[in-house]
């Protein structure tokens, strides 16, 4: 998978802390400003990818 700078979201309708709080078929799942959850898993993935790319 190529590295990109776009925001990644862990889409799941439950568990607002680790993911964005919506299912992947929800149109708003592609819009970070409309996420109900904190997306901790998505942000952790983006951080890990950035650190790997810099290595």
Backbone as a ProteinNet text record, in pm:
[ID]
protein_1_A
[PRIMARY]
XXXXXXXXXXXXXXXXXXXXXXXXXXXXXXXXXXXXXXXXXXXXXXXXXXXXXXX
[TERTIARY]
83.4	0	88.9	68.7	151.8	119.3	219.8	199.2	138.9	35.6	-29.5	-42.4	-74.2	-89.3	-235.1	-328.3	-468.5	-500.2	-599.6	-637.4	-702.7	-659.1	-715.7	-810.9	-922.8	-1019.1	-1047.3	-1051.6	-1092.7	-1244.2	-1315.2	-1460.7	-1529	-1595.8	-1677.6	-1785	-1907.7	-2017	-2018	-1935.1	-1930.1	-1787.6	-1772.3	-1638.7	-1585.8	-1636.7	-1600.6	-1456.1	-1390.6	-1251.7	-1156.8	-1161.6	-1061	-1091.2	-1215.1	-1245.9	-1331.4	-1382.2	-1454.8	-1603	-1653.1	-1790.8	-1895.4	-1854.5	-1951.1	-1904.3	-1997.3	-1963.4	-1899	-1827.9	-1756.3	-1850.7	-1975.6	-2071.7	-2142.6	-2115.1	-2172	-2096.9	-2169.2	-2105.4	-2020.5	-2059.5	-1985.3	-1854.2	-1833.8	-1710	-1588.1	-1608.7	-1498.1	-1469.6	-1545.1	-1530	-1492.2	-1362.6	-1318.9	-1394.4	-1439.9	-1511.2	-1646	-1696.9	-1826.6	-1816	-1695.3	-1678.1	-1729.4	-1793.6	-1842.6	-1736.7	-1645.5	-1543.4	-1409.9	-1313.8	-1181.7	-1084.9	-1112.1	-1029.6	-886.4	-869.1	-735	-658.5	-725.8	-656.7	-610.7	-694.9	-657.1	-537.1	-536.8	-424.4	-296.9	-310.7	-192.7	-134.6	-219.2	-172.5	-99.9	-155.3	-91.2	44.6	54.9	182.2	285.6	244.6	337.6	385.7	294.9	334.2	431.9	409.5	498.4	638.4	644.1	773.8	846.1	773	835.1	886.7	811.8	852.4	977.8	992.2	1107.6	1233.5	1216.7	1331.8	1413.9
-116.3	0	124	212.4	333	424.7	495.2	588.5	717.4	764.5	890.5	976.7	1102.9	1193.7	1211.5	1145.1	1162.8	1095.1	1146.5	1095.1	958.5	865.2	730.9	720.4	655.7	634.9	488.1	445.1	309.6	314.8	267	279.1	162.6	193.5	97	175.2	125.5	200.6	198.6	116.4	111.5	139.9	181.1	207.3	341.6	448	582.8	621.3	559.4	594.6	545.6	415.2	366.6	396.2	426.8	444.7	568.7	583	705.9	702.7	592.5	586.1	569.6	531.1	506.8	392.2	324	213.6	262.8	173.9	216.7	250.2	207.1	238.7	371.3	434.8	565.2	670.3	749.5	850.3	948.8	977	1071	1011.4	881.1	817	869.8	929.7	985.1	1131.3	1186	1326.7	1336.4	1351.6	1356.5	1458.5	1567.5	1668.7	1618.6	1509.7	1455.5	1329	1286.8	1166.8	1190.1	1086.9	1092.8	1044	961.1	903.9	975.3	930.7	995.2	936.2	819.9	757.6	731.5	686.5	662.9	559.1	455.2	353.4	409.5	489.1	549.5	641.4	722.8	814.7	739.2	630.2	548.8	486.9	440.9	384.9	489.9	609.8	715.5	752.8	755.7	787.9	679.3	553.2	442.5	444.6	471.4	476.2	590.5	705.5	820	787.6	720.7	686.5	581.2	486.4	387.8	451	545.2	612.8	697	750.5	834.3	753	624.9	540.8	502.4
0	0	0	-94	-97.8	19.8	69	178.9	125.5	193.4	155.5	279.4	260.2	372.9	413.7	347	382.3	516.1	584	714.3	700.6	783.5	786	902.9	879.8	986.7	1006.2	1129.5	1162	1173.6	1071.1	1065.5	1134.9	1243.7	1316.2	1391.3	1391.4	1453.3	1606	1669.3	1815.8	1862.5	1985.4	2039.4	1995.8	2053	2008.6	2036.5	2132.8	2159.8	2050.3	2014.9	1921.3	1774.9	1739.1	1596.8	1574.8	1452.9	1420.1	1455.8	1507.6	1554.6	1446.7	1327.2	1220.2	1132.4	1070.8	981.7	853.3	786.8	665.3	550.4	555.3	449.9	473.9	585.1	616	534.6	457.1	371.5	452.5	575.2	659.1	709.5	694.2	740.1	665.2	549.8	471.4	506.8	601.5	638.4	785.7	817.1	957	1042	984.9	1062.9	1112.7	1056.3	1096.2	1180.8	1212.9	1294	1434.6	1492.2	1629.7	1727.5	1681.5	1769.4	1756.7	1837.4	1841.1	1739.8	1682.5	1579	1625.1	1747.5	1799.7	1718.3	1673.6	1593.1	1458.7	1395.7	1268.1	1282.4	1388.2	1409.1	1445.9	1522.3	1555.1	1428.4	1339.3	1212.4	1129.9	1122.8	1044.4	1103.6	1237	1302.7	1274.5	1286.6	1260.7	1116	1022.3	881.5	854.9	920.2	902.5	955.5	1071.6	1128.5	1043.7	988.4	901.4	772	719	596.4	617.8	739.6	769.7	799.5	826.9	863.4	741.9
[MASK]
+++++++++++++++++++++++++++++++++++++++++++++++++++++++

